[in-house]
Structures are given as structure tokens and as C-alpha cells.
């Protein structure tokens, strides 16, 4: 079964070692590791997630998500979301205000808070 996804950016987002990207209310967003190692922490959830290239992880909770570049080599990620999940949300993840903040973070602000 094929699932359509909405890509949140065209190119992988680079993260230097120790650099972070913060997402707010990102339930349903899928994080793909493109290179390096990603360290993901979600506020209110036990345990952290580490992604190597080729691995993906879906944000299930609505807590603050902190994604950190964990290797000294180039770390990069892509963000996308299943379109069916977006349609089912009571408050759309891609509302105009949140999309603008996320786009700003991906261009260089690095936080959507």
C-alpha cells in the first residue's frame, strides 16, 4: 500500500556536530536521517532516539522535539508527513503560522518556538 507524504523541504537540512533543530507540536512528522547520526529527544517521553543514515522515526507525541547532530561528520535530515495524517489532525500541523515558523527554522533560525 502506497502512502502519500508531504515533504516539508526540498533539500536535506544540515546539522553540525552539537547543532540543534527544535520542532513544536510536530506529531506525525517523519524524520529521515540522510547522513551522520541524529540524536532525538521528545519532551515528556522516556528515552531518546538515535538515527543512522537510512533510518526514519515518526514523532508520535506533541511535546517539544529536539534533533541534534551527534557525529563530528556532516549530519543531515529530511522532514515529511503522511498527507492522511495531516488531514486527520484537529489542528492542522501545517497551519500558516506554524508552517512559517518551521520554514524559518529550516532556513537558519533552527527553532520553531
C-alpha positions as CSV (number, residue, x, y, z in Angstrom):
1,X,0.0,0.0,0.0
2,X,1.4,3.4,-1.0
3,X,1.2,6.3,1.4
4,X,1.5,9.8,0.1
5,X,3.7,12.2,2.0
6,X,4.0,15.9,2.1
7,X,7.7,16.9,2.0
8,X,8.4,19.8,4.3
9,X,11.6,20.9,2.5
10,X,13.3,20.0,-0.8
11,X,16.9,19.6,0.4
12,X,18.3,17.8,3.4
13,X,18.7,20.0,6.4
14,X,22.4,20.1,7.5
15,X,23.2,20.0,11.3
16,X,26.8,20.5,12.5
17,X,28.0,18.4,15.5
18,X,26.1,19.7,18.5
19,X,23.7,21.9,16.5
20,X,20.0,21.5,17.2
21,X,16.7,21.9,15.4
22,X,13.6,22.3,17.6
23,X,10.1,21.4,16.5
24,X,6.9,22.2,18.4
25,X,3.7,20.2,18.1
26,X,5.1,18.0,15.4
27,X,3.1,14.8,15.9
28,X,3.0,12.9,12.7
29,X,6.2,14.3,11.2
30,X,8.7,11.7,10.0
31,X,12.4,12.4,10.5
32,X,14.7,10.7,8.0
33,X,18.5,10.6,8.7
34,X,20.4,11.3,5.5
35,X,23.9,11.4,6.9
36,X,25.8,11.4,10.1
37,X,24.0,10.5,13.4
38,X,20.9,12.2,14.7
39,X,20.0,12.3,18.4
40,X,16.3,13.0,19.0
41,X,14.7,13.8,22.3
42,X,11.0,14.4,22.9
43,X,9.8,16.3,26.0
44,X,7.7,14.1,28.3
45,X,8.8,10.8,26.7
46,X,11.2,8.3,28.2
47,X,14.3,7.5,26.3
48,X,16.0,9.1,23.3
49,X,16.2,8.0,19.7
50,X,19.3,7.8,17.6
51,X,19.1,7.6,13.8
52,X,21.8,6.5,11.4
53,X,21.6,7.1,7.6
54,X,18.7,5.4,6.0
55,X,16.7,5.2,9.3
56,X,13.4,7.0,9.9
57,X,11.4,7.8,13.0
58,X,7.8,9.2,13.3
59,X,7.0,11.8,16.1
60,X,4.0,10.4,18.0
61,X,3.7,12.9,20.8
62,X,3.1,16.6,20.8
63,X,6.0,17.5,23.1
64,X,8.9,19.6,22.0
65,X,11.2,17.7,19.7
66,X,15.0,18.4,19.8
67,X,17.0,17.0,17.0
68,X,20.8,17.2,17.5
69,X,23.7,16.4,15.1
70,X,25.5,13.8,17.1
71,X,28.5,12.9,14.8
72,X,31.5,15.0,14.0
73,X,30.9,14.4,10.3
74,X,28.1,16.1,8.4
75,X,24.7,15.3,9.9
76,X,21.6,15.8,7.7
77,X,17.9,15.1,7.8
78,X,14.7,15.4,5.9
79,X,11.2,16.0,7.4
80,X,8.0,14.8,5.8
81,X,4.5,13.9,6.9
82,X,1.8,11.4,5.6
83,X,-0.9,13.5,4.0
84,X,-3.7,11.3,5.6
85,X,-2.2,12.2,9.0
86,X,-2.3,15.9,8.2
87,X,-6.0,15.7,7.1
88,X,-7.0,13.8,10.3
89,X,-5.5,16.4,12.8
90,X,-8.0,18.5,14.6
91,X,-5.4,21.4,14.5
92,X,-3.5,21.1,11.2
93,X,0.2,20.8,11.7
94,X,0.7,22.9,8.6
95,X,-1.4,25.9,9.6
96,X,0.0,29.1,8.2
97,X,1.7,30.3,11.4
98,X,3.3,27.0,12.2
99,X,4.4,26.4,8.6
100,X,6.1,29.9,8.6
101,X,7.9,29.2,11.8
102,X,9.0,25.7,10.6
103,X,10.2,27.1,7.3
104,X,12.1,29.8,9.1
105,X,13.8,27.2,11.3
106,X,14.8,25.1,8.3
107,X,16.3,28.2,6.6
108,X,18.5,29.0,9.6
109,X,16.6,30.1,12.7
110,X,16.8,26.5,14.0
111,X,13.8,26.9,16.4
112,X,10.1,26.9,15.9
113,X,9.4,28.1,19.4
